[in-house]
Amino acid sequence: MRSTRPHSPKPAKSKLARWAVLPIAAAVTVILAGCTQAQLTGFLPEGSAGATDHTDRITGLWVTSWIVLLAVGVVTWGLIIWAAVVYRRRKGQTGFPAQLRYNLPIEIFYTIVPLILVIGFFAFTARDQSAIEQPIPDPDVQIEVVGQRWSWTFNYVDENRYEIGIQGQETDDDFVDVEALPVLYLPVDQSVQIRIESRDVIHSFWIVDFLYKKDMIPARTNYMYFTPLKEGEYAGKCAELCGEYHSQMLFTVKVVSQEEYDRQMQQLPEGQIGTEYNVNQNLPGTGGTGEGDH
């Protein structure tokens, strides 16, 4: 007696080939579309290219990570589409299709490959972070940046000069008056050490185009090391929510020639602004009576 049970028809080779080409076509389209400068740099700020001796390293890590993740995505999407098409229920079929379990090669594949990716991302990130955080033994310029709600103090240590800024002032059209923001001057092609402090709560010192930021934690000193390579004007801001006027805690960075830097230093008042204005006077390490103070 012949069985009347419907057989699963085999998909035509032409259909399989057509669906297999789709992920490849999608990948090629994405690659060809990435021809603008913004796309080639992973949509990072345009001014970041070559801004410091670290920005190209950060951009390389960022873009390479996205390329790897995009490749993983294309493979994953392709397999999902292929499985949905090849193993779909066809007209006349009933019941569940044959179930596959305990496929050891596949299980090893989707365990080992993500592990390799995680280890790779960790290794390259640790390598680049170690290079970025490497202290400069004898920096050309030493600056202390102090964050306070909701502005900045810049102490130019070597020149014994300082600037105390005010928070961003809103204009009538709800924008911020850029001209009134405090300005951090940096000489081009000179190594810089920035000592980072906070007077009150946690802030975060961020020069957007430099692609790196550092937390400002009360009673703890952090440092940033870099060499600005391009003259220009860059935006800076606090990147840690610090209260009501956090969005107005802005500043401007001007990378200028050594001559212009020296000229600007002469226009600033002499001296250094110390810890006498700190809100927290009894934290460990501040000279107060907090627990753990020595």
DODO-371729 format. One line per 4 residues: number of its first residue (from 1); their letters; for each residue x negated, y negated, z negated of C-alpha. Coordinates in steps of 0.5 Angstrom, whole numbers, plus 500, padded with zeros to 3 digits. Each point is the difference from the previous one (the first is absolute). Layout:
// DODO-371729
NUM) A) X:Y:Z  ... .
// end
This chain:
// DODO-371729
1) MRST) 500:500:500  497:493:502  500:495:495  504:494:501 .
5) RPHS) 496:496:495  498:494:503  492:499:501  496:494:499 .
9) PKPA) 498:497:507  493:498:500  499:493:502  497:498:507 .
13) KSKL) 493:499:500  502:493:504  504:498:494  494:502:495 .
17) ARWA) 495:496:504  504:494:500  501:500:493  493:501:498 .
21) VLPI) 498:494:504  504:496:496  496:499:494  494:499:505 .
25) AAAV) 503:495:504  502:496:493  493:500:498  498:498:506 .
29) TVIL) 505:494:500  498:498:493  492:500:502  501:496:506 .
33) AGCT) 505:495:496  494:499:495  497:495:505  501:493:496 .
37) QAQL) 495:498:495  505:500:495  502:507:501  492:502:501 .
41) TGFL) 499:498:493  506:503:497  504:494:499  495:497:495 .
45) PEGS) 499:492:500  497:498:506  495:495:496  497:507:497 .
49) AGAT) 496:502:506  493:498:497  502:496:495  495:503:495 .
53) DHTD) 495:506:500  506:504:497  506:499:505  498:504:506 .
57) RITG) 498:506:495  507:499:497  503:500:507  497:506:502 .
61) LWVT) 502:504:495  507:497:500  501:501:508  497:507:500 .
65) SWIV) 504:502:494  506:498:505  498:504:506  499:506:496 .
69) LLAV) 507:500:497  503:498:506  497:506:503  503:504:495 .
73) GVVT) 506:497:501  500:502:507  499:507:499  505:500:494 .
77) WGLI) 505:497:504  499:504:506  500:507:496  507:497:498 .
81) IWAA) 503:499:506  497:506:503  503:504:495  507:497:500 .
85) VVYR) 500:501:508  498:507:500  503:503:495  507:496:500 .
89) RRKG) 506:504:500  503:501:508  506:501:502  503:507:499 .
93) QTGF) 496:501:494  502:501:493  497:502:493  493:498:498 .
97) PAQL) 494:500:504  495:505:498  496:497:494  493:500:499 .
101) RYNL) 496:500:493  493:501:497  497:498:507  493:500:497 .
105) PIEI) 496:496:505  505:494:500  500:500:493  492:499:500 .
109) FYTI) 501:495:505  504:495:497  496:501:493  493:499:503 .
113) VPLI) 502:495:505  503:495:494  494:502:495  495:498:506 .
117) LVIG) 504:493:501  500:498:493  493:502:498  498:496:507 .
121) FFAF) 504:494:498  497:500:493  493:501:502  500:494:505 .
125) TARD) 504:496:495  495:501:495  494:499:504  503:493:503 .
129) QSAI) 502:498:493  493:502:497  497:495:505  505:495:499 .
133) EQPI) 499:500:493  492:500:500  498:494:496  495:495:503 .
137) PDPD) 494:500:495  498:493:502  506:496:503  499:493:504 .
141) VQIE) 506:498:497  504:501:493  507:498:499  505:501:494 .
145) VVGQ) 507:500:502  505:500:494  507:501:501  506:497:496 .
149) RWSW) 507:499:501  501:498:505  493:497:503  493:501:500 .
153) TFNY) 493:497:497  494:501:505  493:499:496  494:500:505 .
157) VDEN) 495:502:495  494:499:504  502:493:501  503:498:493 .
161) RYEI) 506:498:503  508:502:500  507:499:502  506:500:497 .
165) GIQG) 506:501:504  508:500:500  505:504:502  503:500:507 .
169) QETD) 504:494:501  507:501:504  501:495:505  507:497:502 .
173) DDFV) 501:506:505  499:505:495  492:501:502  494:500:496 .
177) DVEA) 496:494:501  493:503:503  496:494:499  501:500:492 .
181) LPVL) 498:507:499  493:501:496  495:501:505  494:506:499 .
185) YLPV) 494:498:504  495:505:503  494:499:504  500:505:506 .
189) DQSV) 494:505:501  499:500:492  501:506:495  505:498:495 .
193) QIRI) 502:503:493  507:498:498  501:501:492  507:501:499 .
197) ESRD) 504:498:494  507:499:497  502:495:495  507:503:498 .
201) VIHS) 503:506:504  498:505:505  499:496:507  497:503:507 .
205) FWIV) 495:496:504  501:501:507  497:496:506  505:503:505 .
209) DFLY) 495:500:506  494:503:496  505:507:500  498:501:492 .
213) KKDM) 503:498:494  498:501:492  504:500:494  499:494:495 .
217) IPAR) 501:503:493  500:496:493  493:502:496  497:504:506 .
221) TNYM) 496:497:505  500:503:508  495:498:505  501:499:508 .
225) YFTP) 493:501:504  500:498:508  497:495:505  505:496:504 .
229) LKEG) 498:500:507  505:495:504  501:493:499  507:498:499 .
233) EYAG) 506:499:495  504:506:497  506:501:496  499:503:492 .
237) KCAE) 506:502:495  501:504:494  502:507:502  503:502:493 .
241) LCGE) 507:498:498  498:495:494  506:496:498  505:495:503 .
245) YHSQ) 496:496:505  495:506:502  502:498:507  497:493:500 .
249) MLFT) 493:503:497  497:498:506  493:498:502  496:498:506 .
253) VKVV) 493:503:502  495:496:505  494:504:502  495:494:503 .
257) SQEE) 493:499:501  495:499:495  500:493:501  507:499:499 .
261) YDRQ) 500:504:494  495:496:497  504:494:502  506:502:497 .
265) MQQL) 497:502:493  498:493:499  507:498:500  502:504:495 .
269) PEGQ) 499:499:492  494:502:497  501:506:494  503:506:499 .
273) IGTE) 507:502:498  500:505:494  504:505:496  503:494:496 .
277) YNVN) 506:500:504  502:507:500  507:502:497  497:506:497 .
281) QNLP) 495:498:495  500:507:495  499:505:506  494:505:499 .
285) GTGG) 494:497:503  502:493:500  497:498:493  507:500:497 .
289) TGEG) 502:505:494  503:505:504  499:507:499  494:503:503 .
293) DH) 496:493:500  493:500:498 .
// end
